Amino acid sequence: MSSHSLRYFMGIDGLLAIVFGLLVVILPTDTAAIAAAIIGVMMVASGLFKIIHAIKNTALTGWNRTGASLLGFIYILAGLIIFINMHIASVSLFMVVGLMVGIAWLFEGVIQLSVVSRLADHQAWLTFSAVLHIVAGILLMASPLFGGALLWMWLGVSLIVLGVYRLLMFFRF
């Protein structure tokens, strides 16, 4: 890829990041509903592919074919449930994001605390980081809806900052 092509790629990437970031910040519930809709479409498509695979795959027999088909129907049902009430689906998306990030931060903090004594350098900073991860993880799990919405907004702001950086690189590169 030439430097000229890379420059235009960075400019387009920066503009897209700013647009998506602004959409997330200005219309958080609408963008979450769009994300939930994308997940719903993916689940319905995946369910259809699982059912088709179960029907056409001659290696599957009996319970294997039934189980694969049932799994496909469950995927389709879950995808359709998303479309029944997009508001609940977007709120659920916030909650799932909040819970998953909270659990990840909690585990990361516990793991950091378990290895900090083995490290000679920067133990105070690593301990501080570990405690911060644990506290933030507990707070996110205590209020996953608020935490997920906050993380969604953080995503939007991060996209805007990244987009501005990319545009600056486009004009300076």
Secondary structure, DSSP 4 states (H G I P E B T S, - for coil): --HHHHHHHHHHHHHHHHHHHHHHHHSHHHHHHHHHHHHHHHHHHHHHHHHHHHHH-TT--HHHHHHHHHHHHHHHHHHHHHHH-HHHHHHHHHHHHHHHHHHHHHHHHHHHHHHGGG-SS-HHHHHHHHHHHHHHHHHHHHSHHHHHHHHHHHHHHHHHHHHHHHHHHHHH-
